């Protein structure tokens, strides 16, 4: 196991046991069986470690849902979106509970920036789904619909995270699909307009330059063993530098790296870069 991964796993155990504030770097290093020097080679501070944990879990959730929205058939898209969203939340529920409980003690500029970033990515995925499903029929209300969908997820997530009830995700997804369909057909006075979106948020897309993506790929390649995933990532890097492959081949290479633990985020960024 890589040292950075070990630190994150053991730190998460300690955070769950006693919270962010009460856990010291010394306790983390003792749980890992490493020196403080080894810790600081991986993370500059405990705050940076916490941000890395948030990055890890949020990229898992965001990329999983975004990928599924891209491949789902239109006829079941809303249902599959809701089901996958709650399934992902259930999968990472332990960290979600910990973060919600502890975030008031860890609010800082970096954390707020991170959460705003992931919120924008969620908005982009939902907006693409809404436009795909309803097209010009919701041109005046699509941003309002995005906020309604996010509100459904946030409200019903509380039932999943903070009650002892085992939720029937299939029924929940059906119910929210029905509610969304009604809203899409009958909203006549939208509150979140295009103009308001421009005021309250930055553009929904975060742009990465070709050079930044190549640097990201190089960092991944450094820690990957020889494999079909590494070979695919190398070919994708070449495609960035000098495009030669067709869309189908590029899509296949992205599929090869999608589930590799070091490539989830890179795959997500590349999909948006290549518009696949």
C-alpha positions in Angstrom: 0.0 0.0 0.0 1.3 3.5 -0.9 2.2 5.6 2.2 -0.2 8.4 1.2 -3.0 5.9 0.9 -2.1 4.3 4.3 -2.1 7.7 6.0 -5.6 8.6 4.5 -7.1 5.2 5.6 -5.7 5.4 9.1 -6.6 9.0 9.5 -10.1 8.3 8.5 -10.4 5.7 11.2 -9.2 8.1 13.8 -11.4 11.0 12.5 -14.5 8.7 12.8 -13.5 7.7 16.3 -12.8 11.1 17.8 -13.4 13.9 15.2 -11.1 16.1 13.1 -10.2 18.5 15.9 -9.3 16.0 18.5 -7.1 13.9 16.2 -3.4 15.0 16.1 -0.8 14.3 13.5 1.1 12.3 16.2 -1.9 10.0 16.7 -2.1 9.5 12.9 1.5 8.6 12.6 1.3 6.2 15.5 -1.7 4.5 13.9 0.2 4.2 10.7 3.5 3.1 12.3 5.5 5.9 10.5 7.4 9.0 11.6 6.1 12.5 11.6 8.7 13.3 8.9 7.1 10.6 6.7 3.7 12.2 7.2 4.9 15.6 6.2 6.5 14.2 3.1 2.9 13.3 2.0 0.9 16.2 3.5 1.9 19.6 4.6 -0.6 19.7 7.4 -3.6 17.9 8.9 -5.8 20.4 7.0 -4.3 19.4 3.7 -4.9 15.7 4.7 -8.6 16.5 5.3 -8.9 18.3 2.0 -7.3 15.3 0.3 -9.9 13.0 1.9 -12.7 15.3 0.7 -11.1 15.2 -2.8 -10.9 11.5 -2.8 -14.5 10.8 -1.8 -16.1 13.7 -3.8 -14.2 12.7 -7.0 -15.5 9.1 -6.5 -19.1 10.3 -6.2 -19.0 13.0 -8.9 -17.2 10.9 -11.5 -19.4 7.8 -10.9 -22.6 9.7 -11.3 -21.4 11.8 -14.3 -20.2 8.7 -16.1 -23.5 6.9 -15.6 -25.5 9.9 -16.7 -23.5 9.8 -20.0 -24.2 6.1 -20.7 -27.8 5.8 -19.4 -30.6 5.5 -22.0 -33.0 8.5 -22.1 -36.1 6.5 -21.2 -34.8 5.6 -17.8 -32.3 8.5 -17.3 -34.1 10.3 -14.4 -34.7 7.1 -12.5 -31.2 5.8 -13.0 -29.7 9.2 -12.0 -31.6 9.3 -8.7 -30.9 5.6 -8.0 -27.2 6.0 -8.7 -27.0 9.2 -6.6 -28.4 7.6 -3.5 -26.5 4.4 -4.1 -23.2 6.4 -4.2 -24.2 8.3 -1.1 -25.0 5.0 0.7 -21.6 3.6 -0.5 -19.7 6.5 1.1 -22.2 7.2 3.9 -19.6 6.8 6.7 -17.5 9.6 5.4 -20.5 11.7 4.5 -21.8 11.5 8.1 -18.3 12.4 9.4 -17.9 15.4 7.1 -21.4 16.8 7.8 -20.8 16.4 11.6 -17.3 18.0 11.5 -17.4 20.5 8.7 -18.4 23.4 11.0 -15.1 22.9 12.8 -13.0 22.9 9.6 -14.5 25.7 7.5 -11.7 27.6 5.7 -11.1 29.1 2.4 -9.7 26.0 0.8 -12.6 23.8 2.0 -15.2 26.3 0.8 -13.4 26.5 -2.5 -13.4 22.8 -2.9 -17.1 22.4 -2.0 -18.0 25.2 -4.4 -16.0 23.4 -7.1 -17.8 20.1 -6.6 -21.1 21.8 -6.4 -20.4 23.3 -9.9 -19.6 19.9 -11.3 -22.8 18.5 -9.9 -24.7 21.4 -11.4 -23.1 20.7 -14.8 -24.0 17.0 -14.8 -27.6 17.7 -13.8 -28.0 20.5 -16.3 -26.8 18.3 -19.1 -29.3 15.7 -18.1 -32.2 18.2 -18.0 -31.3 19.7 -21.4 -31.0 16.2 -22.9 -34.4 15.1 -21.5 -36.5 18.2 -22.0 -34.7 20.4 -24.5 -36.4 23.6 -25.5 -39.5 22.7 -23.4 -37.6 23.8 -20.3 -35.4 26.6 -21.7 -37.0 29.1 -19.4 -36.9 26.9 -16.3 -33.9 24.5 -16.7 -31.8 26.2 -14.0 -34.7 26.2 -11.6 -35.2 22.5 -12.3 -31.5 21.8 -11.6 -31.9 23.4 -8.1 -35.1 21.4 -7.5 -33.3 18.1 -8.3 -30.4 19.0 -6.0 -32.9 19.9 -3.3 -34.6 16.5 -3.6 -31.3 14.8 -3.3 -30.2 16.8 -0.3 -33.5 16.5 1.6 -33.9 12.7 1.1 -30.2 12.1 1.8 -30.9 13.1 5.4 -33.2 10.1 5.7 -30.5 7.8 4.3 -27.7 9.2 6.6 -29.4 10.1 9.8 -32.2 7.6 10.4 -32.1 3.8 11.2 -34.6 3.2 8.4 -33.5 1.1 5.4 -34.7 3.0 2.4 -36.1 1.3 -0.7 -33.9 3.1 -3.2 -35.9 1.9 -6.2 -39.2 3.3 -4.8 -37.4 6.5 -3.8 -36.0 6.9 -7.3 -39.4 6.3 -8.9 -41.0 8.8 -6.6 -38.5 11.5 -7.3 -38.7 10.8 -11.0 -42.4 11.4 -10.9 -42.0 14.6 -9.0 -39.4 15.9 -11.4 -41.5 15.1 -14.4 -44.4 17.1 -13.0 -42.1 20.1 -12.3 -40.6 19.9 -15.7 -44.0 20.1 -17.3 -45.7 22.6 -15.1 -43.1 25.2 -13.9 -44.4 28.6 -15.1 -42.6 31.0 -12.7 -39.0 29.9 -12.4 -36.9 31.6 -9.8 -33.4 30.5 -10.8 -33.0 32.2 -14.2 -30.0 32.3 -16.5 -29.2 35.8 -15.3 -29.3 34.8 -11.7 -27.0 31.8 -12.3 -24.4 34.2 -13.8 -24.6 36.4 -10.7 -24.5 33.7 -7.9 -21.9 31.4 -9.5 -19.0 31.2 -11.8 -19.4 29.3 -15.0 -20.4 25.7 -14.4 -17.4 24.4 -16.3 -13.9 24.6 -14.8 -11.4 24.7 -17.6 -8.1 22.9 -17.5 -5.4 23.8 -20.0 -3.7 21.1 -22.0 -0.5 21.6 -20.1 -2.3 21.1 -16.7 -3.9 17.9 -17.9 -0.6 16.6 -19.1 0.9 17.3 -15.7 -2.0 15.5 -14.1 -1.4 12.5 -16.4 2.4 12.5 -15.7 1.7 12.4 -11.9 -0.6 9.4 -12.4 2.0 7.6 -14.6 4.6 7.9 -11.9 2.7 5.7 -9.5 1.1 3.2 -11.9 2.5 -0.2 -12.6 2.8 -1.5 -16.1 -0.8 -2.4 -17.2 -3.4 -1.8 -20.0 -4.5 1.2 -18.0 -1.1 2.8 -18.0 -0.6 2.1 -21.7 -4.1 3.6 -22.4 -3.1 6.7 -20.3 0.1 7.1 -22.3 -1.9 7.0 -25.6 -4.4 9.6 -24.3 -1.4 11.8 -23.4 -0.2 11.4 -27.0 -3.7 12.3 -28.3 -3.6 15.5 -26.3 -0.2 16.5 -27.7 -1.0 15.4 -31.3 -4.6 14.3 -32.1 -4.7 11.4 -34.4 -7.1 8.9 -32.9 -10.8 8.8 -33.8 -13.6 9.5 -31.3 -14.4 5.8 -30.8 -10.8 4.9 -30.0 -10.4 7.8 -27.6 -13.7 6.7 -25.9 -12.4 3.2 -25.6 -9.1 4.4 -24.0 -11.1 6.5 -21.5 -13.1 3.4 -20.6 -9.9 1.5 -20.0 -8.7 3.9 -17.3 -12.1 4.9 -15.8 -12.0 2.4 -12.9 -8.3 2.6 -12.1 -7.8 4.1 -8.6 -5.3 6.7 -9.8 -7.3 7.7 -12.9 -10.9 8.4 -11.8 -10.4 12.2 -11.8 -8.1 12.2 -14.8 -10.7 10.2 -16.8 -13.4 12.7 -15.8 -11.3 15.7 -16.9 -10.3 14.0 -20.2 -13.9 13.2 -21.0 -14.9 16.8 -20.6 -11.8 17.9 -22.6 -12.5 15.6 -25.5 -16.3 16.2 -25.1 -17.1 12.5 -24.9 
